[in-house]
Amino acid sequence: MNGNTKKYRISKARQKQQAADIHVAAAVKVIAFDPAKMTVDVQPLSKHLVLSKWQSQPPILGVPIAAVRFGEFVLRPWYEKGDPGLIVYLDHDIDKVTQDGQESEPNTERNHSDSDAYFIGGNVLGQKDIAAFGQGGVPDQALALGTADGKQWVAVKKDGIQSQADKWQHRGDIEITGDVSITGDVDVTGKITATGEIHSDTDVTAVGISLKNHTHQVNLGNSGGPVTGPTNPPT
């Protein structure tokens, strides 16, 4: 082996080692979630070589979550143990910038460190991972949000919005402009005020009295005694 070949191999070995020492990104799974701090503890899924043996990497703790925020609006995630995701290692120490989001000098000179990772979750492990979601009646060609089992979902389509839920709960006022069609029972606690007509194909009951079957007495004066009959006026 001549000198140039040896130098070349040494240089390539050094480059390979330098590349291996630089953390860029890693596939991980969640082992703990802190909703108050919006951080996760994660376990890297790829093993690494230690003394020529493949071993599990140590967990990375307190990783900030890269949640989606725009102005005063936020899309808050809720992770569970075992959820897959991705961590991205930032170039510099991020301790200061993650505290207030302001430009600042880094606290240390570390680069691509486990301490400077961000967690990007929401990975789907192929179609099999959300097969039940697709079988839960969620429409195609729609932006859908729901549970993985497909039982609860909201889908935004070009021609409207569809949803499915065991129970809808809302706190506050609701204002609707347009017609409302309801299939099923409606229970109301409070007053009902209508500015138009109220129609029923069967009956209306108030305080246990049927409007359809209600009878009352009418005093006809000198023409006779009281008469019992339906609420419909005589013809």
GROMACS elastic network, one bead per residue, 0.5 to 0.9 nm:
[ bonds ]
;  ai    aj funct       b0    kb
    1     4     6  0.83157   500
    1     5     6  0.63507   500
    1     6     6  0.66479   500
    2     5     6  0.55607   500
    2     6     6  0.64722   500
    2     7     6  0.88668   500
    3     6     6  0.51860   500
    3     7     6  0.61781   500
    3     8     6  0.85912   500
    4     7     6  0.51245   500
    4     8     6  0.61025   500
    4     9     6  0.87016   500
    5     8     6  0.50554   500
    5     9     6  0.62714   500
    5    10     6  0.86365   500
    6     9     6  0.52274   500
    6    10     6  0.61818   500
    6    11     6  0.85440   500
    7    10     6  0.51078   500
    7    11     6  0.60505   500
    7    12     6  0.86199   500
    8    11     6  0.50685   500
    8    12     6  0.61893   500
    8    13     6  0.85853   500
    9    12     6  0.50886   500
    9    13     6  0.60643   500
    9    14     6  0.85033   500
   10    13     6  0.50917   500
   10    14     6  0.61223   500
   10    15     6  0.86243   500
   11    14     6  0.50838   500
   11    15     6  0.61969   500
   11    16     6  0.86254   500
   12    15     6  0.50194   500
   12    16     6  0.61005   500
   12    17     6  0.85776   500
   13    16     6  0.50752   500
   13    17     6  0.61902   500
   13    18     6  0.85969   500
   14    17     6  0.51333   500
   14    18     6  0.61222   500
   14    19     6  0.85800   500
   15    18     6  0.50470   500
   15    19     6  0.60987   500
   15    20     6  0.85544   500
   16    19     6  0.51218   500
   16    20     6  0.61720   500
   16    21     6  0.86838   500
   17    20     6  0.50102   500
   17    21     6  0.62352   500
   17    22     6  0.89037   500
   18    21     6  0.51085   500
   18    22     6  0.65720   500
   19    22     6  0.53703   500
   19    23     6  0.83429   500
   20    23     6  0.75197   500
   21   112     6  0.89112   500
   22   111     6  0.81930   500
   22   112     6  0.61735   500
   22   113     6  0.82961   500
   23    26     6  0.80720   500
   23    88     6  0.82490   500
   23    89     6  0.61008   500
   23    90     6  0.86791   500
   23   111     6  0.86206   500
   23   112     6  0.52044   500
   23   113     6  0.67688   500
   23   114     6  0.78198   500
   24    87     6  0.85273   500
   24    88     6  0.60347   500
   24    89     6  0.52464   500
   24    90     6  0.76681   500
   24    91     6  0.86859   500
   24   112     6  0.67311   500
   25    86     6  0.69609   500
   25    87     6  0.54874   500
   25    89     6  0.58363   500
   25   117     6  0.85225   500
   26    44     6  0.65829   500
   26    45     6  0.78041   500
   26    46     6  0.77057   500
   26    85     6  0.86175   500
   26    86     6  0.57362   500
   26    87     6  0.54320   500
   26    88     6  0.67890   500
   26    89     6  0.84795   500
   27    43     6  0.86366   500
   27    44     6  0.59701   500
   27    45     6  0.58214   500
   27    46     6  0.71209   500
   27    84     6  0.74507   500
   27    85     6  0.60324   500
   27    87     6  0.65902   500
   28    42     6  0.60194   500
   28    43     6  0.53262   500
   28    45     6  0.50800   500
   28    46     6  0.79585   500
   28    83     6  0.85089   500
   28    84     6  0.58777   500
   28    85     6  0.53829   500
   28    86     6  0.56799   500
   28    87     6  0.69829   500
   28   119     6  0.89382   500
   29    41     6  0.85982   500
   29    42     6  0.54629   500
   29    43     6  0.54103   500
   29    44     6  0.66172   500
   29    45     6  0.68913   500
   29    81     6  0.76157   500
   29    82     6  0.53780   500
   29    83     6  0.53758   500
   29    85     6  0.58174   500
   29    86     6  0.80236   500
   29   121     6  0.89652   500
   30    33     6  0.71969   500
   30    40     6  0.65425   500
   30    41     6  0.60235   500
   30    43     6  0.64849   500
   30    79     6  0.75340   500
   30    80     6  0.68667   500
   30    81     6  0.51320   500
   30    82     6  0.50896   500
   30    83     6  0.52709   500
   30    84     6  0.64041   500
   30    85     6  0.74213   500
   30   121     6  0.89456   500
   31    40     6  0.74184   500
   31    41     6  0.55378   500
   31    42     6  0.53020   500
   31    43     6  0.66304   500
   31    59     6  0.85907   500
   31    80     6  0.77749   500
   31    82     6  0.61037   500
   31    83     6  0.80939   500
   32    39     6  0.85617   500
   32    40     6  0.55758   500
   32    41     6  0.50278   500
   32    42     6  0.70556   500
   32    61     6  0.87771   500
   32    79     6  0.82805   500
   32    80     6  0.72045   500
   32    81     6  0.57768   500
   32    82     6  0.86180   500
   33    37     6  0.89119   500
   33    38     6  0.74813   500
   33    39     6  0.61513   500
   33    41     6  0.65374   500
   33    42     6  0.89353   500
   33    62     6  0.88434   500
   33    78     6  0.80443   500
   33    79     6  0.61998   500
   33    80     6  0.67464   500
   33    81     6  0.73960   500
   34    37     6  0.56216   500
   34    38     6  0.55487   500
   34    39     6  0.53413   500
   34    40     6  0.60893   500
   34    41     6  0.85020   500
   34    62     6  0.84630   500
   34    79     6  0.88723   500
   35    39     6  0.69315   500
   35    40     6  0.86081   500
   35    77     6  0.87780   500
   35    78     6  0.73625   500
   35    79     6  0.85942   500
   36    39     6  0.80769   500
   37    40     6  0.87880   500
   37    62     6  0.86899   500
   37    64     6  0.80700   500
   38    62     6  0.88215   500
   38    63     6  0.85331   500
   38    64     6  0.62815   500
   38    65     6  0.58518   500
   38    66     6  0.88538   500
   38    67     6  0.84505   500
   38    77     6  0.89725   500
   39    61     6  0.83988   500
   39    62     6  0.53239   500
   39    63     6  0.51417   500
   39    65     6  0.53511   500
   39   119     6  0.81435   500
   40    60     6  0.85957   500
   40    61     6  0.67201   500
   40    62     6  0.54144   500
   40    63     6  0.52201   500
   40    64     6  0.66770   500
   40    65     6  0.69216   500
   40    79     6  0.83714   500
   40   119     6  0.75779   500
   41    59     6  0.69879   500
   41    60     6  0.57692   500
   41    62     6  0.54001   500
   41    63     6  0.61928   500
   42    59     6  0.56459   500
   42    60     6  0.53621   500
   42    61     6  0.64179   500
   42    62     6  0.83536   500
   42    63     6  0.76798   500
   42    85     6  0.87947   500
   42    87     6  0.88064   500
   42   119     6  0.86818   500
   43    56     6  0.87571   500
   43    57     6  0.74018   500
   43    58     6  0.69378   500
   43    60     6  0.63702   500
   43    61     6  0.87435   500
   44    47     6  0.75580   500
   44    56     6  0.77982   500
   44    57     6  0.61966   500
   44    58     6  0.75219   500
   44    59     6  0.66272   500
   44    60     6  0.78042   500
   44    86     6  0.89676   500
   44    87     6  0.88596   500
   45    56     6  0.78173   500
   45    57     6  0.79492   500
   46    55     6  0.89743   500
   46    56     6  0.73022   500
   46    57     6  0.74875   500
   47    54     6  0.58297   500
   47    55     6  0.52859   500
   47    57     6  0.58590   500
   48    53     6  0.79191   500
   48    54     6  0.53216   500
   48    55     6  0.55560   500
   48    56     6  0.65242   500
   48    57     6  0.64756   500
   49    52     6  0.56111   500
   49    53     6  0.52227   500
   49    55     6  0.62428   500
   49    56     6  0.88639   500
   50    53     6  0.51868   500
   50    54     6  0.62503   500
   50    55     6  0.65475   500
   51    54     6  0.83958   500
   56    59     6  0.89077   500
   57    60     6  0.89342   500
   60    63     6  0.70042   500
   60   114     6  0.67243   500
   60   115     6  0.79157   500
   60   117     6  0.88192   500
   61   114     6  0.88645   500
   61   115     6  0.83649   500
   62   115     6  0.85631   500
   63    87     6  0.83766   500
   63   114     6  0.87772   500
   63   115     6  0.77236   500
   63   116     6  0.79530   500
   63   117     6  0.61184   500
   63   118     6  0.58549   500
   63   119     6  0.61988   500
   64    67     6  0.88850   500
   64    98     6  0.82500   500
   64   116     6  0.89178   500
   64   117     6  0.72754   500
   64   118     6  0.53012   500
   64   119     6  0.60749   500
   65    77     6  0.89975   500
   65   118     6  0.59235   500
   65   120     6  0.64176   500
   65   121     6  0.78609   500
   66    69     6  0.89827   500
   66   118     6  0.61658   500
   66   119     6  0.57510   500
   66   120     6  0.55382   500
   66   121     6  0.79594   500
   67    74     6  0.76782   500
   67    75     6  0.66639   500
   67    76     6  0.64432   500
   67    77     6  0.69507   500
   67   119     6  0.87273   500
   67   120     6  0.76896   500
   67   121     6  0.86225   500
   68    73     6  0.86413   500
   68    74     6  0.59062   500
   68    75     6  0.53251   500
   68    76     6  0.72750   500
   68    77     6  0.87888   500
   69    72     6  0.75639   500
   69    73     6  0.58323   500
   69    75     6  0.62901   500
   69    76     6  0.84755   500
   70    73     6  0.53419   500
   70    74     6  0.63047   500
   70    75     6  0.87792   500
   71    74     6  0.79061   500
   77   121     6  0.86441   500
   77   122     6  0.86566   500
   79    82     6  0.86429   500
   79    83     6  0.65967   500
   79   121     6  0.82176   500
   79   122     6  0.87185   500
   80    83     6  0.57838   500
   81    84     6  0.89469   500
   83   121     6  0.78014   500
   83   122     6  0.78367   500
   83   123     6  0.80240   500
   84   121     6  0.66457   500
   84   122     6  0.70690   500
   84   123     6  0.57831   500
   84   124     6  0.76228   500
   84   125     6  0.80447   500
   85   119     6  0.70052   500
   85   120     6  0.58266   500
   85   122     6  0.61292   500
   85   123     6  0.53383   500
   85   124     6  0.86400   500
   86   118     6  0.82903   500
   86   119     6  0.58256   500
   86   120     6  0.50866   500
   86   121     6  0.60601   500
   86   122     6  0.86729   500
   86   123     6  0.77179   500
   87   117     6  0.60187   500
   87   118     6  0.53353   500
   87   120     6  0.58930   500
   87   121     6  0.82546   500
   88   112     6  0.88755   500
   88   116     6  0.83861   500
   88   117     6  0.53468   500
   88   118     6  0.53128   500
   88   119     6  0.66221   500
   88   120     6  0.76391   500
   89    92     6  0.86818   500
   89   111     6  0.85521   500
   89   112     6  0.51822   500
   89   113     6  0.64156   500
   89   114     6  0.67498   500
   89   115     6  0.82731   500
   89   116     6  0.57427   500
   89   118     6  0.65555   500
   90    93     6  0.75426   500
   90    94     6  0.75112   500
   90   111     6  0.73564   500
   90   112     6  0.54912   500
   90   113     6  0.74226   500
   90   114     6  0.89369   500
   90   116     6  0.55458   500
   90   117     6  0.59076   500
   90   118     6  0.75805   500
   91    94     6  0.86459   500
   91   110     6  0.81787   500
   91   111     6  0.50872   500
   91   113     6  0.79108   500
   91   116     6  0.78374   500
   92   106     6  0.67835   500
   92   108     6  0.80562   500
   92   109     6  0.69676   500
   92   110     6  0.60572   500
   92   112     6  0.65104   500
   92   113     6  0.78659   500
   92   116     6  0.70249   500
   93    96     6  0.78132   500
   93    97     6  0.85723   500
   93   105     6  0.87799   500
   93   106     6  0.52170   500
   93   107     6  0.63397   500
   93   108     6  0.60161   500
   93   109     6  0.68388   500
   93   110     6  0.59747   500
   93   111     6  0.67730   500
   93   112     6  0.82844   500
   93   113     6  0.78369   500
   93   115     6  0.76591   500
   93   116     6  0.58502   500
   94    97     6  0.53403   500
   94    98     6  0.60122   500
   94    99     6  0.86579   500
   94   106     6  0.65843   500
   94   107     6  0.80106   500
   94   115     6  0.82200   500
   94   116     6  0.56990   500
   94   117     6  0.84677   500
   95    98     6  0.56657   500
   95    99     6  0.67044   500
   95   106     6  0.73516   500
   95   107     6  0.70697   500
   95   115     6  0.85541   500
   95   116     6  0.75912   500
   96    99     6  0.53649   500
   96   100     6  0.70396   500
   96   101     6  0.78223   500
   96   102     6  0.79251   500
   96   103     6  0.85118   500
   96   104     6  0.68731   500
   96   105     6  0.78890   500
   96   106     6  0.66890   500
   96   107     6  0.71098   500
   97   100     6  0.57653   500
   97   102     6  0.56050   500
   97   103     6  0.65523   500
   97   104     6  0.66998   500
   97   105     6  0.87576   500
   97   106     6  0.81403   500
   98   101     6  0.55702   500
   98   102     6  0.82419   500
   99   102     6  0.82130   500
  100   103     6  0.88691   500
  101   104     6  0.89707   500
  104   107     6  0.89262   500
  105   108     6  0.86494   500
  106   109     6  0.69984   500
  106   110     6  0.87707   500
  107   110     6  0.88160   500
  108   111     6  0.88505   500
  110   113     6  0.64606   500
  110   116     6  0.88207   500
  111   116     6  0.81209   500
  112   115     6  0.82913   500
  112   116     6  0.67203   500
  112   117     6  0.79439   500
  113   116     6  0.53304   500
  113   117     6  0.71273   500
  114   117     6  0.57305   500
  120   123     6  0.82643   500
  123   126     6  0.89177   500
  124   127     6  0.74951   500
  124   128     6  0.88173   500
  124   129     6  0.62216   500
  124   130     6  0.74598   500
  125   128     6  0.70997   500
  125   129     6  0.53441   500
  125   130     6  0.82334   500
  126   129     6  0.56881   500
  126   130     6  0.77005   500
  127   130     6  0.56202   500
  127   131     6  0.59071   500
  127   134     6  0.89878   500
  128   132     6  0.82893   500
  129   132     6  0.81205   500
  129   133     6  0.88862   500
  129   148     6  0.82566   500
  130   133     6  0.51996   500
  130   134     6  0.66954   500
  130   148     6  0.58264   500
  130   149     6  0.75629   500
  130   150     6  0.84591   500
  131   134     6  0.53607   500
  131   135     6  0.65380   500
  131   136     6  0.89973   500
  131   148     6  0.81454   500
  131   149     6  0.81528   500
  131   150     6  0.86637   500
  132   135     6  0.50321   500
  132   136     6  0.62506   500
  132   148     6  0.64792   500
  132   150     6  0.55915   500
  132   151     6  0.87581   500
  133   136     6  0.53652   500
  133   137     6  0.80084   500
  133   138     6  0.71394   500
  133   146     6  0.77242   500
  133   147     6  0.69726   500
  133   148     6  0.50884   500
  133   149     6  0.51394   500
  133   151     6  0.76032   500
  133   152     6  0.89817   500
  133   153     6  0.87382   500
  134   137     6  0.68170   500
  134   138     6  0.59805   500
  134   139     6  0.82198   500
  134   140     6  0.86019   500
  134   148     6  0.87649   500
  134   149     6  0.86393   500
  134   150     6  0.66783   500
  135   138     6  0.70356   500
  135   149     6  0.85095   500
  135   150     6  0.66594   500
  136   139     6  0.89929   500
  136   149     6  0.72266   500
  136   151     6  0.59605   500
  136   152     6  0.83055   500
  136   153     6  0.86894   500
  137   150     6  0.73365   500
  137   151     6  0.84598   500
  137   164     6  0.84436   500
  138   142     6  0.83375   500
  138   144     6  0.74297   500
  138   146     6  0.89971   500
  138   150     6  0.73091   500
  138   153     6  0.71794   500
  138   154     6  0.81110   500
  138   155     6  0.70107   500
  138   162     6  0.84662   500
  138   163     6  0.82184   500
  138   164     6  0.84768   500
  139   142     6  0.63294   500
  139   144     6  0.83134   500
  139   155     6  0.71339   500
  139   157     6  0.83334   500
  139   162     6  0.82056   500
  140   143     6  0.86193   500
  140   157     6  0.86482   500
  141   156     6  0.88944   500
  141   157     6  0.68539   500
  141   158     6  0.84798   500
  142   155     6  0.57977   500
  142   156     6  0.54227   500
  142   158     6  0.76200   500
  142   161     6  0.89605   500
  143   154     6  0.83136   500
  143   155     6  0.55028   500
  143   156     6  0.51603   500
  143   157     6  0.67286   500
  144   153     6  0.67991   500
  144   154     6  0.56441   500
  144   156     6  0.63481   500
  144   157     6  0.87560   500
  145   152     6  0.84864   500
  145   153     6  0.54969   500
  145   154     6  0.53578   500
  145   155     6  0.64298   500
  145   156     6  0.88575   500
  146   149     6  0.83605   500
  146   150     6  0.66655   500
  146   151     6  0.77110   500
  146   152     6  0.53517   500
  146   154     6  0.62557   500
  146   155     6  0.84473   500
  147   150     6  0.54952   500
  147   151     6  0.64638   500
  147   152     6  0.55749   500
  147   153     6  0.64801   500
  148   151     6  0.79115   500
  148   152     6  0.85462   500
  149   152     6  0.78917   500
  150   153     6  0.67585   500
  150   164     6  0.89554   500
  151   164     6  0.70156   500
  151   165     6  0.66409   500
  151   166     6  0.77087   500
  152   163     6  0.75618   500
  152   164     6  0.53051   500
  152   166     6  0.70461   500
  153   162     6  0.83061   500
  153   163     6  0.54728   500
  153   164     6  0.53395   500
  153   165     6  0.66089   500
  154   161     6  0.73130   500
  154   162     6  0.59051   500
  154   164     6  0.65944   500
  154   165     6  0.85477   500
  155   160     6  0.86049   500
  155   161     6  0.57293   500
  155   162     6  0.52049   500
  155   163     6  0.60223   500
  155   164     6  0.89511   500
  156   159     6  0.83457   500
  156   160     6  0.63798   500
  156   162     6  0.65956   500
  156   163     6  0.87090   500
  157   160     6  0.51939   500
  157   161     6  0.57522   500
  157   162     6  0.77391   500
  158   161     6  0.81763   500
  164   167     6  0.86344   500
  164   168     6  0.89956   500
  165   168     6  0.64502   500
  170   173     6  0.84922   500
  170   174     6  0.87202   500
  171   174     6  0.89401   500
  176   179     6  0.81177   500
  176   180     6  0.82667   500
  177   180     6  0.89356   500
  182   185     6  0.80484   500
  182   186     6  0.83295   500
  188   191     6  0.78104   500
  188   192     6  0.81329   500
  194   197     6  0.72773   500
  194   198     6  0.76303   500
  200   203     6  0.59891   500
  200   204     6  0.69546   500
  202   212     6  0.79982   500
  203   210     6  0.68503   500
  203   211     6  0.64045   500
  203   212     6  0.55803   500
  203   213     6  0.84551   500
  204   209     6  0.83482   500
  204   210     6  0.59858   500
  204   211     6  0.54115   500
  204   212     6  0.69384   500
  205   208     6  0.58901   500
  205   209     6  0.52805   500
  205   211     6  0.59063   500
  205   212     6  0.82563   500
  206   209     6  0.52267   500
  206   210     6  0.66747   500
  206   211     6  0.76878   500
  207   210     6  0.85661   500
  209   212     6  0.89140   500
  209   213     6  0.82098   500
  209   214     6  0.66520   500
  210   213     6  0.53783   500
  210   214     6  0.54025   500
  211   214     6  0.53509   500
  211   215     6  0.87812   500
  211   231     6  0.76188   500
  212   215     6  0.88746   500
  212   230     6  0.80250   500
  212   231     6  0.77055   500
  212   232     6  0.89402   500
  213   230     6  0.67658   500
  213   231     6  0.79179   500
  214   229     6  0.83134   500
  214   230     6  0.59608   500
  214   231     6  0.62420   500
  215   228     6  0.63721   500
  215   229     6  0.50549   500
  215   231     6  0.57711   500
  216   227     6  0.79000   500
  216   228     6  0.54009   500
  216   229     6  0.58746   500
  216   230     6  0.66443   500
  216   231     6  0.69217   500
  217   226     6  0.57444   500
  217   227     6  0.51107   500
  217   229     6  0.67062   500
  217   230     6  0.89680   500
  218   225     6  0.83838   500
  218   226     6  0.52799   500
  218   227     6  0.51587   500
  218   228     6  0.65685   500
  218   229     6  0.80658   500
  219   222     6  0.89346   500
  219   223     6  0.89903   500
  219   224     6  0.76559   500
  219   225     6  0.60864   500
  219   227     6  0.65229   500
  220   223     6  0.56926   500
  220   224     6  0.56683   500
  220   225     6  0.62447   500
  220   226     6  0.62754   500
  220   227     6  0.75479   500
  221   224     6  0.60811   500
  221   225     6  0.69089   500
  221   226     6  0.81408   500
  222   225     6  0.78540   500
  224   227     6  0.83843   500
  229   232     6  0.81473   500
  230   233     6  0.79218   500
  231   234     6  0.89800   500
  232   235     6  0.89152   500
